[in-house]
Amino acid sequence: MRTTIDIDPHLLKKLRAEAHRQGISLKNMLDKVIHRGLSGRAPAKGTPYRCPSFAMGATNAGSLDRALAIASGLEDDETARELSLRK
């Protein structure tokens, strides 16, 4: 079936490049992309997604297991400081 649609020029450029890379027509590329989008499945990839991690340096606060206790102590100190200013 023939239809007319407006496609963002940048998206059309990417679609054409991918179709060329795969050696298929733009029509077939659009069919694949639309079918994949409507099926609700993520495209199969050869390698799993990996999120890089970075060292952020040492912390002077001690063990991060006590983070809530440290935050609570800091909050108590600030509350006491604010109360002392109201005298």
Secondary structure, DSSP 8 states (H G I E B T S, - for coil): --------HHHHHHHHHHHHHHT--HHHHHHHHHHHHHHT-----SS------------SS--GGGHHHHHHHHHHHHHHHHHHHT-
